[in-house]
Amino acid sequence: MSYESKVYICCEESLFNKIEKDIREIGPDRISRNSAGDYLIEFDSWVSWNEKHPEEHRIIKVLREAQNDVTKGFFGYLRIGEEVDDVYAFCNNYEYSLTYIRTLYRDETIQDFVNLV
């Protein structure tokens, strides 16, 4: 059984060009581009994400290099693991940071509860 994650990357076009081949090799659910030319790459369904795999390793390596040298491009990275506390994010510009928010969805079975307090 493999460990799986959801992964999101937001980056400038210069960084996207460096990681595009590896991104497409893994097979994202979506690649979007805004009017400023920034990309949002979404692995929204569970994907086996391991930095020891060649594609993932190369992507993280490029992002780490950009983290230390912003002239290589701005980015935000977010990986959400299977466990509740397994959330990892890093970026090199707050405008590209990605945030994960957990919410409680109240379906019909919960709505029948009566407030006691």
Phi, psi and omega in degrees: 000132182261154177274135184235157182219166166252135185230138179226136178226128174244129184205163174287161183301323181300320177286320180302318180299328180284330185250359186303315182301313180292322177301311182292330177297321180285324177090077180289159175286325182209145167232121181241155177224136179264179184293339178278352180092009177277151181248145171238116180254127184236119168257076190279331173273159185298129181232143176289109185240114182220123183294353175277341175290142185303316182294312180297320180299315181294320179298310181297321179299314179298317180295319179297319178297320179290330178296325181271346181215092186295347177293347179277352178125155179266151180201164169223143183226136178218125175238126179247115181274182182288329182277151184303319184265009181265078178231126182229129180221145170205157181203173175238011177200126185301334179291344179252002182293145179247136184241141179249127180237125176269138177227159176263123176266126182260102177274184186300327182291329180278329184295342180281352179291149179252137178295132179254344182244000000 
